[in-house]
Each structure stands twice: as structure tokens, then as C-alpha cells.
Amino acid sequence: MSIRSSIKSRRAVAAVSMAAALALAVTGCGADDGGKATDTGSQSSPAAPKPSDEDKGTKQEDTAAGDNVDPNVKLAEAKGDRGMQLVVNQVKRDSGGFVTVQGVLKNEGREVVGPSAWAGSESVIAGNNLNSVGGATLVDKAGKKRYYILRDTDGRCLCTTRMSALSPGQTAPVFMQFPAPPSTTTEVDFNLPTFGTMSLKISG
């Protein structure tokens, strides 16, 4: 009987040992799963920067468009010297008493074209803004009046300045602000030196 009791006791100890070993093994597996869950979370975290990347893209688009101007809208187009092209995208009357013309210059020629000719010949503009589109004008034919680009107190034109020469294929967005013609005037002629005259309808 004592031998049988001894055998049973040994079996009981062995069973307890096995149970303890299994418990440790399960605990170890649980720790591994916890580690994996943490890693999965860290792997999914890079998805967070995506909105910021999209925001950057939007900001860049807003900047290329210029005050939400749609570059696909072409109100008028004129050819210039040496393969230059000017596309007008928007002509808007603002409540401040001025008209803003926005567009894009593109070099479709075969040589580099500098902006100096677009600044015009007026001494106030030419002296301060040689690299600009300061020579642009609006003509109200019905009112028989010509409008020049507005200037600040230092004689700087309210237009695109500090322009660089455009290589073949390059483009540059431009804007120009003029005194607003009377509200009854809805169409004007626009001219930029070296480009053909365009007829523009004023919106707003």
C-alpha cells in the first residue's frame, strides 16, 4: 500500500509541475501577443500624417491658383513677342474700388524672355519695378478713359513684381490691380506691353 501511495504522490507532484509549466507558457504567449499588439499600433500610426500631407497639397494648390482663381478658366488670351502667351483667368471688381486682373504668362518660344519690357515706360514704375507687369493698362472705351495700375505711397505697383526671366516652357502667375471704372462699365480693353490687346468682361 505504501508503494502505491508513493506512486500516487509522485504522479500528483508531476501533475502539479505540468500545470505550473503550462501556466508559465500561457503567460509567455500572452506577453508576446501584447508586444505584437503594441507593434501593430505603432505600424498603424504613420497613417496619421496623411491629412497633413493632404493639407500641404491643398495649400500648394491654393498658392498656385492665387486667391482661388481657377487656372482652367480662360477668359481671354493674347500672344506676345518671342513666343510669349498671356492667359487671363479672372477679372473681378472688388468693393474697395478697384479691379483685379489675374492670369498666367507662359513662354512657348525657344529662348529665354526677360520681364523688363512688361514694366512699361513710366518713370515711377520703371524706377522701382523693372521686373514686373507694371506697364499693363485698362481702357474704358465707352467712358473714353485709360486706367493705369495702382501704386502704393512708395511708387510700387500693385501687381506682380520681382519677376524672373522665363525659360522655354516655363509659366508665371501674375496679377494687376487697377482703379475700378464706373459700375456701368462691364467690359474693358486690356493691354500689356509686347502683347496684343484683349477685350475683358468685368465680374463682381
One Martini backbone bead per residue (centre of mass of N, CA, C, O) as a GRO file, in nm:
protein
  204
    1MET     BB    1   0.056   0.062  -0.021
    2SER     BB    2   0.298   0.262   0.001
    3ILE     BB    3   0.379   0.241  -0.293
    4ARG     BB    4   0.116   0.351  -0.412
    5SER     BB    5   0.125   0.623  -0.263
    6SER     BB    6   0.393   0.715  -0.384
    7ILE     BB    7   0.299   0.716  -0.678
    8LYS     BB    8   0.067   0.915  -0.641
    9SER     BB    9   0.240   1.148  -0.540
   10ARG     BB   10   0.418   1.175  -0.790
   11ARG     BB   11   0.186   1.231  -0.985
   12ALA     BB   12   0.089   1.487  -0.847
   13VAL     BB   13   0.350   1.647  -0.877
   14ALA     BB   14   0.363   1.626  -1.184
   15ALA     BB   15   0.094   1.768  -1.239
   16VAL     BB   16   0.167   2.035  -1.106
   17SER     BB   17   0.414   2.095  -1.283
   18MET     BB   18   0.263   2.102  -1.552
   19ALA     BB   19   0.069   2.328  -1.480
   20ALA     BB   20   0.286   2.540  -1.428
   21ALA     BB   21   0.415   2.531  -1.711
   22LEU     BB   22   0.160   2.609  -1.868
   23ALA     BB   23   0.118   2.881  -1.731
   24LEU     BB   24   0.386   3.007  -1.828
   25ALA     BB   25   0.333   2.971  -2.129
   26VAL     BB   26   0.078   3.146  -2.145
   27THR     BB   27   0.207   3.403  -2.037
   28GLY     BB   28   0.415   3.431  -2.265
   29CYS     BB   29   0.209   3.456  -2.497
   30GLY     BB   30   0.071   3.708  -2.392
   31ALA     BB   31   0.323   3.892  -2.419
   32ASP     BB   32   0.357   3.864  -2.723
   33ASP     BB   33   0.081   3.979  -2.802
   34GLY     BB   34   0.125   4.251  -2.670
   35GLY     BB   35   0.363   4.331  -2.848
   36LYS     BB   36   0.215   4.310  -3.118
   37ALA     BB   37  -0.003   4.523  -3.059
   38THR     BB   38   0.197   4.755  -3.032
   39ASP     BB   39   0.317   4.733  -3.314
   40THR     BB   40   0.056   4.778  -3.470
   41GLY     BB   41   0.014   5.059  -3.366
   42SER     BB   42   0.284   5.176  -3.480
   43GLN     BB   43   0.219   5.102  -3.776
   44SER     BB   44  -0.051   5.280  -3.792
   45SER     BB   45   0.057   5.574  -3.725
   46PRO     BB   46   0.156   5.681  -4.013
   47ALA     BB   47  -0.138   5.758  -4.110
   48ALA     BB   48  -0.168   6.040  -3.974
   49PRO     BB   49  -0.002   6.234  -4.181
   50LYS     BB   50  -0.193   6.247  -4.428
   51PRO     BB   51  -0.356   6.509  -4.379
   52SER     BB   52  -0.105   6.695  -4.391
   53ASP     BB   53  -0.036   6.629  -4.682
   54GLU     BB   54  -0.303   6.732  -4.795
   55ASP     BB   55  -0.278   7.016  -4.691
   56LYS     BB   56  -0.026   7.086  -4.849
   57GLY     BB   57  -0.155   7.047  -5.124
   58THR     BB   58  -0.370   7.265  -5.091
   59LYS     BB   59  -0.180   7.503  -5.044
   60GLN     BB   60  -0.042   7.484  -5.314
   61GLU     BB   61  -0.292   7.523  -5.487
   62ASP     BB   62  -0.375   7.794  -5.373
   63THR     BB   63  -0.115   7.934  -5.452
   64ALA     BB   64  -0.120   7.874  -5.772
   65ALA     BB   65  -0.413   8.015  -5.809
   66GLY     BB   66  -0.485   8.274  -5.651
   67ASP     BB   67  -0.753   8.327  -5.486
   68ASN     BB   68  -0.917   8.089  -5.627
   69VAL     BB   69  -0.817   8.058  -5.912
   70ASP     BB   70  -0.906   7.921  -6.215
   71PRO     BB   71  -0.687   7.791  -6.454
   72ASN     BB   72  -0.920   7.677  -6.659
   73VAL     BB   73  -1.000   7.968  -6.694
   74LYS     BB   74  -1.056   8.142  -7.017
   75LEU     BB   75  -1.116   8.466  -7.110
   76ALA     BB   76  -0.824   8.524  -7.240
   77GLU     BB   77  -0.586   8.572  -7.524
   78ALA     BB   78  -0.230   8.645  -7.582
   79LYS     BB   79   0.025   8.745  -7.791
   80GLY     BB   80   0.378   8.768  -7.797
   81ASP     BB   81   0.688   8.800  -7.789
   82ARG     BB   82   0.882   8.526  -7.838
   83GLY     BB   83   0.630   8.320  -7.756
   84MET     BB   84   0.437   8.459  -7.583
   85GLN     BB   85   0.178   8.408  -7.322
   86LEU     BB   86  -0.158   8.530  -7.227
   87VAL     BB   87  -0.374   8.433  -6.958
   88VAL     BB   88  -0.701   8.505  -6.852
   89ASN     BB   89  -0.895   8.414  -6.551
   90GLN     BB   90  -0.953   8.708  -6.403
   91VAL     BB   91  -1.217   8.975  -6.358
   92LYS     BB   92  -1.247   9.179  -6.062
   93ARG     BB   93  -1.472   9.348  -5.866
   94ASP     BB   94  -1.421   9.547  -5.584
   95SER     BB   95  -1.520   9.716  -5.294
   96GLY     BB   96  -1.248   9.909  -5.292
   97GLY     BB   97  -1.227  10.028  -5.603
   98PHE     BB   98  -1.125   9.773  -5.778
   99VAL     BB   99  -0.941   9.587  -6.033
  100THR     BB  100  -0.867   9.241  -6.089
  101VAL     BB  101  -0.602   9.084  -6.268
  102GLN     BB  102  -0.568   8.737  -6.369
  103GLY     BB  103  -0.285   8.520  -6.465
  104VAL     BB  104  -0.074   8.367  -6.733
  105LEU     BB  105   0.256   8.314  -6.813
  106LYS     BB  106   0.403   8.188  -7.128
  107ASN     BB  107   0.675   8.008  -7.272
  108GLU     BB  108   0.659   7.912  -7.630
  109GLY     BB  109   0.941   7.932  -7.703
  110ARG     BB  110   1.323   7.922  -7.758
  111GLU     BB  111   1.366   8.157  -7.542
  112VAL     BB  112   1.464   8.372  -7.318
  113VAL     BB  113   1.243   8.587  -7.115
  114GLY     BB  114   1.217   8.901  -7.009
  115PRO     BB  115   1.031   9.153  -6.801
  116SER     BB  116   1.105   9.457  -6.867
  117ALA     BB  117   0.883   9.530  -7.090
  118TRP     BB  118   0.625   9.506  -6.882
  119ALA     BB  119   0.675   9.778  -6.707
  120GLY     BB  120   0.725  10.004  -6.888
  121SER     BB  121   0.781  10.382  -6.915
  122GLU     BB  122   0.733  10.473  -6.645
  123SER     BB  123   0.925  10.611  -6.400
  124VAL     BB  124   0.796  10.500  -6.141
  125ILE     BB  125   0.797  10.203  -6.229
  126ALA     BB  126   1.079  10.159  -6.356
  127GLY     BB  127   1.246  10.239  -6.091
  128ASN     BB  128   1.104   9.991  -5.899
  129ASN     BB  129   0.974   9.773  -6.144
  130LEU     BB  130   1.128   9.616  -6.380
  131ASN     BB  131   1.018   9.323  -6.266
  132SER     BB  132   0.715   9.350  -6.424
  133VAL     BB  133   0.348   9.438  -6.492
  134GLY     BB  134   0.325   9.772  -6.479
  135GLY     BB  135   0.228   9.835  -6.799
  136ALA     BB  136  -0.055   9.793  -6.760
  137THR     BB  137  -0.392   9.839  -6.913
  138LEU     BB  138  -0.707  10.011  -6.908
  139VAL     BB  139  -0.998  10.051  -7.134
  140ASP     BB  140  -1.267  10.281  -7.152
  141LYS     BB  141  -1.443  10.338  -7.427
  142ALA     BB  142  -1.707  10.466  -7.330
  143GLY     BB  143  -1.544  10.669  -7.122
  144LYS     BB  144  -1.268  10.754  -7.230
  145LYS     BB  145  -1.054  10.571  -7.040
  146ARG     BB  146  -0.745  10.532  -6.870
  147TYR     BB  147  -0.588  10.263  -6.676
  148TYR     BB  148  -0.366  10.231  -6.419
  149ILE     BB  149  -0.174  10.101  -6.204
  150LEU     BB  150  -0.156  10.079  -5.890
  151ARG     BB  151  -0.004  10.261  -5.611
  152ASP     BB  152   0.192  10.325  -5.368
  153THR     BB  153   0.366  10.557  -5.172
  154ASP     BB  154   0.647  10.433  -5.320
  155GLY     BB  155   0.560  10.343  -5.631
  156ARG     BB  156   0.444  10.067  -5.612
  157CYS     BB  157   0.300   9.823  -5.768
  158LEU     BB  158  -0.015   9.646  -5.790
  159CYS     BB  159   0.178   9.377  -5.858
  160THR     BB  160   0.383   9.180  -6.017
  161THR     BB  161   0.709   9.119  -5.888
  162ARG     BB  162   1.020   9.002  -5.912
  163MET     BB  163   1.081   8.886  -6.183
  164SER     BB  164   1.170   8.629  -6.394
  165ALA     BB  165   1.296   8.468  -6.628
  166LEU     BB  166   1.168   8.278  -6.906
  167SER     BB  167   1.173   7.972  -7.001
  168PRO     BB  168   1.104   7.731  -7.191
  169GLY     BB  169   0.780   7.636  -7.057
  170GLN     BB  170   0.737   7.853  -6.864
  171THR     BB  171   0.557   7.985  -6.576
  172ALA     BB  172   0.350   8.281  -6.454
  173PRO     BB  173   0.184   8.429  -6.219
  174VAL     BB  174  -0.050   8.712  -6.240
  175PHE     BB  175  -0.113   9.055  -6.119
  176MET     BB  176  -0.362   9.335  -6.134
  177GLN     BB  177  -0.438   9.673  -6.016
  178PHE     BB  178  -0.724   9.883  -6.063
  179PRO     BB  179  -0.918  10.119  -6.113
  180ALA     BB  180  -1.252  10.149  -6.111
  181PRO     BB  181  -1.486  10.162  -6.306
  182PRO     BB  182  -1.780  10.215  -6.365
  183SER     BB  183  -2.056  10.014  -6.310
  184THR     BB  184  -2.145  10.040  -6.620
  185THR     BB  185  -1.875   9.901  -6.667
  186THR     BB  186  -1.814   9.562  -6.821
  187GLU     BB  187  -1.595   9.652  -7.046
  188VAL     BB  188  -1.248   9.603  -7.143
  189ASP     BB  189  -0.926   9.694  -7.234
  190PHE     BB  190  -0.627   9.499  -7.253
  191ASN     BB  191  -0.271   9.586  -7.180
  192LEU     BB  192   0.054   9.448  -7.258
  193PRO     BB  193   0.354   9.479  -7.327
  194THR     BB  194   0.394   9.292  -7.638
  195PHE     BB  195   0.084   9.258  -7.646
  196GLY     BB  196  -0.219   9.202  -7.721
  197THR     BB  197  -0.536   9.299  -7.728
  198MET     BB  198  -0.798   9.268  -7.476
  199SER     BB  199  -1.125   9.164  -7.407
  200LEU     BB  200  -1.292   9.239  -7.093
  201LYS     BB  201  -1.493   9.104  -6.841
  202ILE     BB  202  -1.656   9.217  -6.557
  203SER     BB  203  -1.677   9.100  -6.237
  204GLY     BB  204  -1.882   9.193  -5.949
   0.00000   0.00000   0.00000
